[in-house]
């Protein structure tokens, strides 16, 4: 009770302030009268009308300074009256402030009658440059703002494609409207009753914070899976290297003692023979395919999951090859079938789970060289995947797996040709305009697919039709926070700049200045690759034979290695209930077959060409293979 009495005056003042704000006039009179009768003191609050008039004056002064292009007056008022917690902590306020700096930087270019005063223009550009190097640096990793960091270095921004929207008549009025709405909200918030602020801070904001933290946790878990897999591979390589080094040291010591070292060295460097891995049991594929077509959606999902797990969890080598050859020789996916009802049609199932699990299985097939060969027998599978990619808007993981399969298809030249003819380059460029909305997997595989298609002369010619857009998208991606995409962005840029019309467009938009911005902050490998791109940009002739020979369908750029990604089995949607079979147990209990495993010799791959990290990529790759360091 003592605590209540100590703060009673303040609490009653909060109630009075809220009643006044909400215009409960009769209630307020009764409340004040009763407080007086009981001798309860009321804490005095600042009059609302005085605060309102002062707020309106400040808002008017800010808008006037905006209209007149008076940079110093505007930002003095901005810093004095907009709370620092809002300026530094609110993302909308930060973005608005960035655009306001752009408005004042280009004000003279837009509104001067005749040629703008050079000294005044230089002062405004210098002010903007200082902002970019200090407070504005926080947004340098945001794709939306990245092109504007080149603005102070471009000689004539008015004709630069990246800044075209800034000089449209609608841009300034729209920015002014955003400013006025923001100011109205901020100054209204400053007049908000303290009671409301206390309630809001302890209620809604906590809920929003929890949602944000949950999303961040999910994303962090996804990334940790990828990093853990890479760490395990590096650790295994490290232990192997330590073992070989120790053997070498022992061998060298033996030679000093006069013993024969050659036999010891051969023994230490000889590959360790793995234990024999048993083959998995044969399956009844006729029954399997029948249930995949006619069974319930739940059974279909469990079967697709179990068949995928057979591929992804089998031991690399003879065990996995036998599983894959059994799938292919029994035409598990009905790639050779002409029936209307086939397993492939599950890609268009009404069930989200069945659609997703079918896409995962196709992606698993495409992860293996022999699987790609099976799926690529005709363009039927390709066309179905392209259709699913463009139609799938409900399930992100389905689209990721369809995209992953298509990206791996792009290692094969005939399928590259078909994708280019189907206009997939235009779809990819459109999707990549807003990379911050994409998952890491979608972003990485979209850029890698775009690069593979851009390596072909037909792909470059497609890019030439929308050269300005392609160059803007790629230059924006150069500064994206996901550094895994950099080799593919560099490879695509280097490739399309071999086309004279694209080079001309790139020079007109000041591409060299944009590239040099990244040289300042890139790592050594990135810098060397960008130097190659700048050299290509400034070249006058085509490299020998680029357009004459790179469309020969008989030559295949197929990588000769298999990559089974951890992402194929992430975030499973279904779990078996009590007494329900799943995985290998489901297959071996209900679908055991006789002698359906047929061995087949693994085909010889093409000679590998080692990629030097100094140059941009110039042969098709897939992110899994490139990241794991396989030669391409």
TORTORBA-109319 format. One record per residue (C-alpha): x, y, z. Coordinates in pm, whole numbers, plus 32768, in hexadecimal, padded with zeros to 4 digits. Example, Ala and Ser with C-alpha at 12.3 -4.5 7.8 and 13.67 -1.06 7.14 Angstrom:
84CE7E3E830C;85577F9682CA;
END
This chain:
800080008000;812280E8804D;81AB80C37EEB;805981217E55;803E825A7F2F;81A082C37ED3;814782C47D5F;7FD483137D7E;7FF084767CF9;80AC83FF7BC4;7FB982DF7B83;7E8983C37B9F;7F3884B77AB3;7F63839F79B2;7DEF834B79C5;7D9084BB79A2;7E7F84E77877;7DE583BC77C4;7C7B842D7804;7CD68585777D;7D8184EF7646;7C59840675FF;7B62852B7630;7A99848A774C;7A2B85E577BF;7913858678B1;79DE84697945;7B088552796F;7A3386567A29;79A6854C7B15;7B0384B67B48;7BA086097B99;7A8086647C83;7A98851B7D42;7C14853C7D62;7BE186997DF5;7AD686217EEB;7BB985077F68;7CE785EA7F7B;7DA985247E79;7EBB85F47DD1;7EC385EF7C52;801785FF7BA3;8010871E7AAC;805886CE793B;80CC87B57827;7FAD884B7761;7F648790761E;7F0788C2754E;805C89657584;810F8827751C;8031880373E6;807989637365;81F08939739A;81EC87E872E3;8136887F71B9;82378997719F;835A889F719D;82B087C57095;826F88F76FBB;83DA896B6FD6;845D88116F74;837A87FB6E42;83D9895E6DD6;854C890A6DED;850787CD6D1F;845488986C0E;8569899F6C01;868488A26BF9;871489406D36;87E5881A6DAC;888688B16EE3;874489446F75;868A87FF6F37;878587186FDF;87BB88067105;864387F6714B;863F867E7104;875086307202;86BF871F7306;855586AA7300;8557853F7289;85C0846573B2;870F83B77381;866B826C73E7;858A828E72B4;869C830971C8;878C81F17228;869E80D87281;857780ED7192;85B98050703B;84B3812A6F8B;85508268701B;86AC81F76FA9;863281B06E47;857282F86E38;86A783B96EAD;877883106D9C;8681837E6C8D;867084DC6D21;87EB84F96CFA;87C7848C6B8E;86B585946B5C;879A86AD6BD3;88C886236B14;8812862E69C4;8734875D6A10;87FF88506937;881087546816;869487376817;86208897685F;872E898C67EA;86CF8A6B66C6;87EC8A3865D3;893989AB6644;8952897C67C2;8A5E8A3A6883;8B8A894D688C;8C0A89B969E1;8AB489906A84;8A7B884169D7;8BD187C06A47;8B7F882A6BAC;8A3787656BA8;8ADD86316B0E;8BF586496C0F;8AF4865B6D2B;8A4B85226CA0;8B9C84706C7D;8BF084BD6DE9;8A9E842E6E53;8AE082EC6D8C;8C3282C06E31;8BAB82F96F92;8A4382BF6FFB;89CF82436EA5;8AD1812B6EA4;89DF80576F71;890580206E3C;8A247FC66D50;89CA7E526D64;885E7E926D00;881C7E466B90;87197F5E6B75;881B806D6BC1;89597FD56B33;8950808569DC;893881DB6A87;8A9381B26B23;8B1C81EB69C2;8A51832E6995;8B6384226A0A;8C5883866912;8B79838867DA;8BC084B966FC;8A5B84E7667E;8958842E6757;883584B7668A;888183CC6565;88F0829F6637;87F5817A6625;882181266798;87AB828267FF;869982B666F9;857C829E67F6;861383B868CB;85DF84B067B0;847784516762;8373855C67B5;82BE847768AC;83EE84226985;840585656A54;828C85886A9C;8280841B6B0D;83AA84536BF5;830885916C7D;81C884D06CC9;829083C86D88;834184DD6E4B;81F785886EAB;815B843E6F1E;829183EA6FE8;829885417091;8125852E70E2;815783DB7187;828E84447247;81F7858472D7;80AE84DA7321;817383CE73DA;821C84D974AC;80C18550751C;804A83F07568;7FDC83BA76D3;80E2831177A8;7FE482087815;7FBF819576AB;813A818D7679;816980B477B0;805E7FC07737;80ED7FAC75D7;82557F7A7644;81F97E587728;81057DB27639;81167DBF74BF;828B7E0A749E;82E37CD27569;820B7BFC7484;82AC7C8C7349;84067C5E73DC;83BD7AF07427;83477AB772C0;84837B597235;85627A8D731B;84AE794E72B3;84E3799A7141;865279E77180;867778A07240;85DF77D27122;86C778797024;87F578487109;87A476D4712D;878F76AC6FB4;88DE77546F82;89807692709D;8928754A6FEB;89E375BD6EB5;8B10763C6F79;8B1F74FD704A;8B3274286F11;8C4D74FF6E86;8D0374F46FD3;8CEE73776FE2;8D80735B6E83;8E9F74496ED3;8EE373937018;8EF172406F66;8FDF72CE6E5F;90B673626F74;90D47215702E;912D71626EE9;923972666EA1;92CC72497002;92D970CE6FDC;938E70DD6E8F;948071E56F17;94D6710B7043;95196FE16F5E;95F870B96E81;96C271316FAE;96EE6FC87026;975B6F5F6EC8;985B70796EB2;98E5701A700A;99036EB26F90;99D06F1C6E61;9AC16FD46F49;9AEE6E887003;9B3F6DDE6EB8;99F66D1F6E99;99346CFF6D53;982A6E0F6D46;97846DD66BF8;96AD6CB16C6F;964D6D686DAD;95EB6E9F6CEC;95166DDA6BF8;946A6D306D1C;94276E7B6DCE;939E6F286C99;92D16E036C17;91596E3D6C39;90BA6D936D63;8FD26C7E6CF2;8E796CB26D81;8DB86B986E20;8CCE6AE76D31;8B7D6B976D42;8A536AAA6D11;895E6AF16BF7;87FF6B586C5A;86E36A5C6C22;86336A4F6AD1;84D96AEC6AB4;83956A9E69FB;838D6BCE6917;82456B73686A;818D6B7969B8;824A6CB36A20;81E96D7368E6;80806CFD68FE;80616D826A63;81146EC56A04;80056F0268FE;7ECD6E7169A8;7F1D6E7B6B20;7EAB6F816C1E;7F6A70CA6C2E;800170646D7F;80806F176CF4;810C6FC96BBF;81C670BF6C9D;825E6FAB6D77;82C86EE56C41;836970136B9B;841F70626CE1;849B6EF96D09;85156EE66B9F;85CD70316BC9;866C6FBF6D10;86E96E876C5B;87B16F6D6B78;881E70776C70;88816F906D8F;891D6E746CC6;8A986E566CD0;8B436F0A6BAB;8BD26E096ABE;8B456CB66A60;8A216CC26B54;899C6E106AD5;89E56DBC6968;89216C756989;87F66D2D6A1F;87FB6E306908;88246D2B67F3;86FD6C656881;86286DA46878;86926DF06712;86766C8F6681;85176C716717;84BE6DD1669A;844E6E3867F8;83E36F99678E;833C6F256647;84246FFB6574;83F86F036452;82816ED96487;817D6F7A63A5;80546F2D6489;7F7E704F64FF;7F996FD96668;81096FC066C2;81E56FF267F3;82697137675D;810A71CA6772;813171D468EF;81F0731868B1;809773B2686D;7FE173066990;7EDC73D06A50;7F8A73666B92;809C745C6BFA;815C73436CAB;815672576B7E;81C073726A94;82E173D26B78;8357726A6BAD;834C72256A36;8420735D69F8;851872EB6B03;853971926A60;857572296906;867B7312699D;872571E16A3D;872D713468E7;87BC72706848;88D0727A6950;896F714468B4;8A0B713E6758;89546FFD66F2;8810708A677F;883371C166A9;886C70E86577;872C702365C6;8658715D65F7;86E8720164BD;867F70EF63C5;857A71E2633E;850373406399;83C072C3643F;844F72D665A1;84F074276558;83A974BF64DD;82EE743C6611;83F374D066FB;83EB76216648;827176296666;827C75CF67D8;838A76D66818;82B277ED6788;816A77756824;81DE77116982;8189782D6A6E;8110776F6BA4;824076A46C0C;83A077376C1C;845075E76C45;839F75556B12;8417767B6A43;8578765D6AD3;858E74EE6A6D;8500752C6911;85FB764568E3;871675696969;86C17458686C;86B47551674B;880275E667B5;88A0748C67A8;87F9744F6655;88B4758365D7;89F874B965E6;897E740864A9;899374CD6364;8850745162BA;878B74AF63F2;883A76026404;87C57642629E;865D75E462F2;865776C1642A;86E177EB6369;85DE77BB6253;84C977A5635B;8528790063DC;859E788D6533;86A579A26536;85927AAC653C;84E379F9665F;862779E46726;867D7B5466EF;851E7BB7675F;85397AE5689F;86967B6968EF;86207CD468E5;85BC7CAA6A53;86BF7BBA6AE8;86717C156C53;85237B5C6C31;85D07A166BCD;865779006CAC;87D078C26CA0;879A77826BD6;86B5782B6AD6;87A179536AAE;88D8787C6A86;88417785698E;878F789768C5;88D379596892;8999781A6842;888F77B06744;8891790A66A5;8A0E78FA6685;8A0577A065E1;8908781C64DF;89D0795B64A3;8B0478906442;8A59783162F9;8A4F792061D2;88D378F361B6;88B9794E6328;898F7A8562F6;88B27AED61D2;877E7AC662B1;88257BA663B5;88717CA762A7;86F77CD76276;86D87D5C63DC;88437DC5640F;87FB7EEC64F5;87247E1C65E3;88177CF465EA;89417DD86632;88857E906747;88197D4967EE;897B7CB867DE;8A217DF96859;892B7E066980;897D7C9B69D5;8AF37CE869E2;8AC57D856B37;89CF7C896BC8;8A1B7C0B6D28;8A127A9F6CAF;8B7B7A7A6C35;8B3A791A6BAD;8A9D79B46A74;8BC87A8F6A17;8C7A79956930;8B3879626868;8AEC7AD7684F;8C527B1667DA;8C3F79F566E2;8AF67A73664E;8B787BD8662E;8CBF7B6B658F;8C047A906497;8AFB7B87641F;8BF97CA36400;8C8F7BE662D9;8B627C6A6212;8BAF7DC6617E;8A4C7E5161AF;8A4D7DEA6320;8BA77E836350;8B277FC762BB;89FA7FC863A5;8ADD7F7C64D1;8BC4809E647E;8A9A8189645B;8A20813165BA;8B7B81656653;8BB77FF5669C;8D2D802666C9;8CF5812067E7;8C04802B6890;8CFF7F0D686D;8E1B7FDF68FA;8D4880256A33;8D507EAD6A7A;8EC87E946A3F;8EFA7F736B71;8E467E876C5F;8E647D2D6BBE;8F507C116C15;90817BBF6B3D;8FCA7ABA6A68;8E9F7BA06A31;8F877CC169D1;903E7BEF68CC;8EF67B786835;8E6E7CDC6821;8FB07D4C6778;8F707C42666C;8E0B7CC36644;8E867E2D661F;8F817DB6651A;8E667D07645E;8D8F7E42647B;8EA07F1663DB;8EFA7E1C62C9;8E967E696163;8E917D1060C2;8DEB7BC36108;8EC87AB361A0;8F2779B76092;8E1378C4603C;8D16792D6144;8BEB793D605F;8C6178425F5C;8C8E77066026;8BE477146178;8A9276926100;8B08753E6087;8A0A744F6123;8AF0732260FD;8BE273A96200;8B6673946368;8BE07464648B;8B65735E6585;8C20735C66CE;8C8F71FC6724;8C3471F46894;8B0371BF696D;8A9172B36A79;898472496B6F;892473806C37;88B3737E6DA3;879574696D39;86E673466C86;867872B46DD6;864073F26EA0;84F774556F48;843473116F0C;82BD73546F03;823971FD6F6D;82827121709A;81FE6FBA70C5;80F36F8271CA;80F26E5C72BC;80F86D1671F2;812F6DCA70A4;82566D5A6FCC;83476E4B6F26;849E6E596E82;855F6D196E36;847A6C516F1E;834B6CAB6E47;84026C446D07;848C6AF86D87;83496A946E3B;82476AE56D2D;830B6AF66BE8;841D69EC6BF4;847569706A96;8551686A69F0;868D68BD692A;86296A1E68C3;87836AAA6915;883E6AAD67CA;89A96B1467C4;8A2F6BF766B5;8B8B6C7F6673;8BB36DEB66CB;8BEE6EB8658F;8D376F676563;8D2370DA659B;8DC471F064D7;8F207262652E;8F0873626643;8F8674C2660F;901475646748;8F7B76BB6796;906477CE6807;8FBF78A96911;906879D96875;8F8279D96745;8E0479E26735;8D5F788E66FB;8D4F7835658A;8CBB76D46597;8B6C765C6624;8B6976046796;8A6F75AF68A6;8A8D765569FE;8AB8750A6AB8;8BE074A369DD;8C8175FB69D2;8C64762D6B4B;8CFF74D96B97;8E2B75306AC2;8E04742F69AC;8EC3748C686F;8DE074F36754;
END
